[in-house]
Amino acid sequence: MSAKEKKVSVTFDEVAISGDYVYDAKQDQVLGGKREALVVMAAGIFAPWKTPFYLGFKQELSVDLVYSWIEKLHEVGFTAASITSDLGPKNQKLYRLLNVTKERPFFLSPCDGKKVFVFADPPHMLKLCRNHLIDQQLVLNSNEEKKNWIRASCQPLAELVHLRREDGIDEDLTNKKMLAAHLKVKGAERQKVRIAAETCSRTTAAMLSKYKDRLSSEHVDGTIKYILATDTVFDIFNVKEDLREKGLGHKIPTQKLPFGAEREKQEEMLENIKNVFSQMRKILPSGSLSTAMDPYQKGILWNCKSLPEMTDFLKEDLNDPQLHILTYYLNQDCLENMFSSIRAYGGTHRNPDQLEFIHRLNKYLLAKSPDIILQHVNNNTEGHLQQFGLCADALEELSELDSGEEDVDSQEKRDFEGGAENEDEEQETNDLDVNLENAEEEMDEMDSTDEEYTLGLEGLAAILAFRLRADSSLVGSTQENDNLSNMPAWISPYSKIGFLNPSDLCKSHVFTLDGIFGQLHGEKWEDINMNQGVAKRFEKLCSQKAPEVPLNMVRLFAKLRLLAKMRFKNRKSHDRENKRGEHRNKQKTSQYL
């Protein structure tokens, strides 16, 4: 691969996952409690490839973490030329630590001291531009006196929709499906880029201009100016292919050409965009103007300054005076598309837990997903699919997912494997997992009284006696035991496994094992040891402190006891989420009363 093909755009984002606790058999570790996964992807700016190369659940964003990504790329011969993200609070804090500003939209690489340019994800900026337009009034010339303010708001758009309904201008709106729903987007609808693009489009601005005389709002001119600026910035940063190669250059607007194709005109457009968004301020509920810019304004200004500076820097660095950039490959769409694929792997189960997310991500990598191969990139050569083969060879080391831990095989099960010593016991252990997954009993408060806890341990001893009934020393009398029909909540889900009256020796072993288990994990139900090798450490402790207990009993006890803890923590977490949901619903209901 050439030096040009090794120029990389780094994108990172967090994706929501389930915080349920699960057991990773390969790492011998309990995972969970984290509701977000941080994924970092590298994509070629001038070559058709992309691959995730970092996954984290516990890490906080920091300068050292970002530097580690760049160093990882550098180790395998790739150079990070840009980094892209949204502008959430965590990312804003990160960029402040990196001393990134609208005047200095870059930081220096820790490897070679070269500039790494920062971009705010254009689709996110587009959605925020739309949100502020429909939620607030904006002043485009905040440096002027109040009587001369040029305002933008959704009032003209609402009147335009009303005209369509009442005065029959549907024919003019055929190509622009501007509906009232575009102005009332809430919740998940606000995440759809298409709706935002339709609202803030050049066609909408043209319709406002055409019917200006029939609109009573005083904000028409300002709204047109704001929409045109928003549409232009999105067009400039959403160029997917060079249509001049298809002989269509004379029909394509300047803002939809690769950046650098008509440099003077494109830079003039960027200057106009900077003038609009640098002077713009929102009107506060008190009627005064905000004194500071919103993050999305800063992001747009970063982009407008980063793009020409990065183009000039890469021209000099690569010694390529004719270099131009397809700006679509600087945004986060490659990462968002991967998130969509990962969710789709689960069918209707679209909220994976931590371990399931790792499995799905490995599946995405190993399945050689077709969308890893990009059809249009920043080069003028043919044979993109053949070039990807070269990229794959060069990325062999990079594509080994770095999660700060050992790789997790996608075929590993989520449950304990039980460590059975023969095939029959192994099969019984697998059957146990199925029974537990199908258990329908509710698990209410598990740590109510010492008496109930003791009764639960006796029930656990009865389960172990049934599972290990080949060892006659663990099985007691064949008489019925009334206690086994009145198990506490934390042991009742295992009732389908089967019970046998345990011997006194079996009970003694269980109470001994429970004491050792508490030393390792903690005495409270909320306590759980989440370090690697937890089952192995439990076995080691038991071999030292209770060598008389059979190994198969130690392993099965560890499995059942840890599953009970995880079920308890999951249930508590779900209860908290349900209460939060009820509270949010009450708040929404009160707004309409």
N, C-alpha and C positions, 0 to 999 in steps of 0.2 A: 504494500500500500504506500502511496505517496504521502508526503507531509500534509498536503491539502486534504486528502481523504481521512487523515487522522485528527483533524480539527473537530472538537466535540462540543456539543451543547448539553449541559447538565441540567436536568429538571428534577425537582423534588416536590413531594406533596404527602400529606397524611390522608389516610383513608380510614373510615370508621369500621370497626370490627366488634364482634361480641366480646364482652369481658368475662365470659364463662371460664371457669377453671377446668383444665383438662390435663391428662397425663401423657407425656411424650415418652414412649417406651424406649426409643433409641437413645435419647439423652438421659433417661432415667430421671425425669424432672417434671415438676408440676408447672404448667404454664397458665397464664390468664391474669385477670385483674387489670389488663390494659385495654383501652377502648379505641386506640388509634395505632395504626402501623405507619411508620415512616419509610417510604420507598424512594430510592434515587435511581434515575435512569440516565444513561448516556446515549446520545443519538448523534449520528454523523451530520455535520452541517453541509458537507459537500460529497457525502457518500451514503448509499441507501441501506442503513442499518440502524438498529436501536437495540438496547438490552438493559434490563435492570441489573444493577451490580451491588446494591446495598439495601439491606432490610433491617430495621430496628424497631423495637417496641418500648425500650426503657430510656433511650438516649434523649437528652434535651438538646435542642439546636444550639450549637456553639461554633465559635470561629475555628477551634481545633478540629471539630467534626467535619466542617466544610473543607478545611485543608486536607484532612485525611482522604476525602473523596478524590480531590485533585491529585494527591500523591499516588493513590491507587491507580488512577488512569495513567499517570506519568510512568509508573513502574512497568507498564506493559506497552509503552510507546505512544500513548495518546495525549493530546494537549487540550485542556479545557479552555475554550475561547469565550464561552458565555455560560451564565447560570440563570435559570428561569424559575419563578415561583409565583404564587399569588401573594397578596400583601396582607395576610392575616397578622394579628398582633405578634405572634412568635417570630414571624419572618421579618417584620419591621424592626423588632429588637435585634435580630441577627444582623441586619444590614447597618443598623446604627453602630454595632460593635465593629463592623468591617469598614466603618467610615464612608459608607456609600451615601451620596447626596445627589440632588438633581444637577449640581454643577460637576460632580465627580462620580458618575454612575459606573464605577468599576472598582476592583481591588486587585492587588498584585498576587500572582501565583506564588505559593511557598516553594515551588520547585525551581523555576527559572526566572522569576521576577517579572514575567510578562503579564499584561493586563487581562483580567477576566471580567467581561462586561456583564452588567446586571440588567435583566429584563423582567418587567412585571407582565404576567401572562395576559396577552391581549383579550382573549375571550372573557376572562374575569373582569377586566377593565370595561369591556363593552356592557356586561350585565350591570356593573355598578353605575355606569353612566345612565343607563335606562332607569335603574332604581331611583337615583337621585332626581331624575327628571319627573317621574310620576309621583314621588313622595314629597318633594320640596319645591320651593321657588328658588331659582338661581339667578344671580346677577352677573352678567358677562363683563361689565366694565365697572368693577368695584372701586376703581380709582377715581371715578367721576362723582359729582354731587348726586344726591338721592333723586332729584327731579329729572336727571338725565340717565337714570339707570335703564339698561336694556335687560329685560327679564326673560327667562325661559321657564316654562312650566308645562304641565299636561293639559291645561285648560284649552288651548287651541286644538289639541288632539281629541279631546272629548267632544268639542263642537264639531270637528270633522266627522267623527263617528255618528253624531246626531244628524248631520246633513245627509249622510249615507242612508240612514234609516228613514228620514222624513221627506227628503227632497229628491230622491231617486238619482243619485250620482254613481250608482253601482258600476256602470260601464267604465267610468274613469278609474274605479278602484279594482278592476278585475285582476290586474297584475299585482296588486298590493292588498293582501287580505287583512286590512286594518279593521279590527273588531274591538268592541268594548272590552272583551276579555284580555286584550293586550295591555289595557290600562288597569286591570284589576288582578294582576298576577300575584299569587301568594304561595308560600311554602315551596314545594318542589318545582312548581312552574317557573319560579324565579331562577332556577338553575339551568333552564333550557336556553341555549345560545340562539337558537333559531328565532324564538319569540322576541328576544332583545334585538336581534339584527333586523327583523321586520319592523319593529317599532322605530328604531333609530336608523332608518334607511334613507337613501337619496330620493327614493320614490315618495316616501312620506313627506319629505321636505318640499318636493315638487307639488304635491297635492295641496299642502298648506299655502304655498305661493299662488297656486292657480285659483283657490277659493278664498283668498285673503279678504276680499271685499265682503264676503258673506259671513265672516267670522267676527264676533263682537269683542273677543279677547284682545287686550293690549299687549299680549306677550307673543304675538305671532312672529314678528321679525326676530326676536331673540331666540325663540324656539327653533326657527328655521336655521339660524346660524349655529346653534348648539348641535342640532341633529346632523348638519352637514359636516361639522368638525368631527363628531363622533364616528360618522360613517367613513370619513376619509382616513382617520387613524386606524380603523379596523381593516379597511381595504389595504392600506400600506403594509400592515403586519399580518396579512392573511394570503399572501401570494404563494400558491402551491406549485405552479409550473410556469415556464416561460412560453407564452403563447406565440411569441414571435417565431419560434421554431416551426410552428404550424402555418406560418404565413398570415397570421391574424394581427400582427403588430399595429397596423394602421387603424384597426378597429378598437383597440384596447385603450381605456383611459390610463393616464400616466400613473395614477396611484395603484393600478393593478399590474404594473410591470415589475419585474425583479428590481430590487433596489440597486441603483447604480446604472440602470439602463438609460434613464434620462435624469441624470444626477441633479442638474440645476433646478429643474422643475420640481423634483421630489423634495429637495431641501427647502425650496420655497413653501411647499405644502406643509412640511414639518414646522417651519417657522410660524406659519399661520395658526397651526394647531397649538403650538406653545403659547402664542399670544392669547388665544381663547382661554386655555385652561390655567394659565398662570395668573390671569386677572380675575378669574371667576371665583365667586364666593357664594355660599348659601345663605338664605335669610333665616335667621333663628326665630323661634316662636315669639320672642319679645319684639320682633320687628327690626332688630339690628342685624348687621352682617357678621358672620363669623370672621375671626381675625386670622385664622390659619387655613391652609389648604387641607382637603381631605386626602387620605392615602391614595385613592385612585387617581387624583390629579397629579400627585407626585410620581406615581407609577407611569402615567402617560408622558410626563416630562422626562423621566429617566429614559423611556424607550426612544423618544424623539432625539435625545442627545446620544444615547448608546449606539443606535443603528449607524449613523454616518461615521462616528468615531471608530467603531469596530470595523466597518468596511475599509476605511483608510488604513487602519492598523494591519488588517489581514492582507491588503494589497502589498504593503511594504514587507510584511513578514514572509509572505509566500512569493514575492516578486512577480505578481500577476496584475498588471495595470488594468486588464479587462475584467477583473473579478466583479461578479454581482451576486446578490444573495436572494434566495427564495425565503422570504421571512416566515412562512408558515412553519418551517422546521426549527424556529427558535421558540415556539410556544409549547404549552403543556399537553397538547392534544394526544401526543404519543403515550403519555402517562395515563391520561384519563381513559383512553381507549383500552389500555391494558387493564385498568380497574374494572371496566365494563366486562371484559372477557373473563376476568377472575370471578366476578359475581355470577356471570352466566354459567360457569362450570358447576355451580351448586343448584341449578334449576330454580325452584321456588325458595330454596334456602339461600338467600342473598346476603346474609349477615354472618359470615364465618367467624369461628373463634380463632385464637392465635395459631393453634397448630393446624387447623384446617386451612387458614390463609397461607401458611408456609407450603402445605401440600399443593394447593391450587397454583401458587406462584411457580413451584417447581414443575408442575404439569405444563404451565404456560411456556416455560423455557424449554422443556424436553420435547414438547409436541411440535416444536418448530412452527409456531403459529404463523399463518401467512401474512398477518399484518406486521410482523417483524421486518418484512421486506418492503421497503417503501418504493412506490412506483415512480415518483418524481422527486429529484433532489437537486442540490446546487451544483450540477455539472452538465456539460454539454456532450457527454459520451453516451454511447448506446450499450446495451447488454447489461442492464442493471442487475438482473438475476445472477449472471455470471460473476459480476463484481461482488455480490453479496457473499459468494463462496470465499473470495479472498478475505473479506471482512470477518467471516466466521473463523477462518484459520487464525487471524491476528488477534481475535477476541477470545480465543479459547480459554486463556487464563482469566481475563476480565469477567467473562460471563459466569464464572463460578461465584454464586451469590454470596456476598459477604454480610453475614448477619451478626457478627461478633461472636458466633458460636460455630460448632461444627455443622456441616450440612445435614439436613433432615430428609431422609428418604421418603418419597411420597407414598410408598407402599406400607409404611409403618402404621400400626393401629394406634388409636388414641388411648386405649385402655391399658392397664397392666397386662403383661403376658403371663403372670402367675408363676413362671419358673418351674413348671411341672417337670418331674424327673423321668416320666415316661409318656408315650403317646396317648394313653388312655386318660391320664390326668390332665394332659394338655388339652385334649378335646373337651373334658369336663370344664376346664377353665374358660374356654371359648364359649361354651354353652352358658356359663355364668354371665358373661358380658351381655349376651342376647337377652337373658332374663331381666337383667338390671335395666337395660334400655327400654324394655316393654313394661316396666313396673309403673303402675298408675296411682299408687298410694301417695297421699300428700305428706310432706315433711314439714310439720309445724315446728314449734319451739323444741329444740333437741336437748338443751341443757337445763331443763326445768328443775329437777331435783336429783340429789345423789342417789336416792332409792331407784328412780327410773333409770338413771345411768347404769347402775349396777345390774338392774334387770336387763338392760340392753346388752351388756357384756355377756350375761348368761345366755341371751338369745344368740349372740355371735358365737359363743361356744357350741350351742346346739347346731348351728349352721356348719361350723368346722367339723363337728362330729359326724354330720351327715356326709360332707364332702370327702372326709378322710376316714370313712367307716371301715376301710380295709384294715386299719390299725385298731384292733379290738380294745386296746388300752384307753382309747379316747371315747368309747361308747359306754354309756351307763346302762341302767335298767331299761326294760321295754315298757314299763308302766307309763301311762299318760302323765304329762306334766302341765298343770293348768297355767303356769307362768308363760309357757310357749305360745299360748293363745292370746296373750295380752301384752304384746311387745310395745315398747315406746316408739315414738315416731321415727327416730333415726335408724332403727333396725327393721321396721315394718316393710320397707321396700324390698327387702331380701326374702320375704315370706314365701315367694314362689320357688325358691331354690330347694327348700326342704329342710326338715328338722329331725334330729334324733336327740334323745336325752343324753347330755354329755356326762362323762365320768367326772369324779372330783379332780382327777389328774388333768383332764381337759380344761376344766374351769380354772384350775390353778395356773396352767400355762397361759390362758387367755389374760388373766389379771396381771401376770408377770409381763407379758408382751405389751399390754396396754401401758404399763408404767414406763417401759423403755420407749414406746412410741411417743408418749408425752414428753420425754426428755428431748427427743429429736425434733418434734414438731411444735411443742408447747401444749400446756394443759387446756387452754381455752379452745372452744370450737372455731373461733376466728383465726387462730394461729395455724400457720402451715409453712413448712420449710420448702422454699422454692429454688434451692440450689441443685446443681446437677448431682447425680449419683445418689439420690435420696433413698432408694430401695436398697442399694448395695451397702450404704452406711448403716441402715437399719439391720440388715443381715449381719454385718460385722459386729454391731453392738450386741445383738442377741447371742452371737457365738461367744462373746466375751462374758456377758452377764447372765445368760441363760443357755448354756450349751446343752442342757438336757432336753430342750424343746426341739422337735423334729424340724428340719429345714423346710419341708413342704408346708408345714403348719405356719412357720414364720412368714413365708412368702404369701400364702393365702390370707393370713391375718392382715398383713401390710396392705394388700390389695383392697380388701373389704373396708378396712378402717380408713384408708386414704380416700376411697370413693365416697364414704359417708361424709368426710370433711368437705370434699369438693362439692358434693350435692348441697350441703348446708350453706356454704358460701355463695353458691349460685342462686339458691333460693332467696337468701337475704338480698343479694344484688337485684334480683327480679322484683322483689317486693319494693325496694327503694325506687326502682324505675317506674313501677306501677303507681306509686304515690306521687312521683313527680308528674307523671302523665295526668293523673286525676287533678292535680293542682293546676296544671296548664289548661286543662279543659274547663275548670271552674273560672279561671281568669278570662278565657275566651267567651264563655257564656255570659259573664257579668258585663262584658263590653256591649252586648246586644240587649241588655235589660234596661 
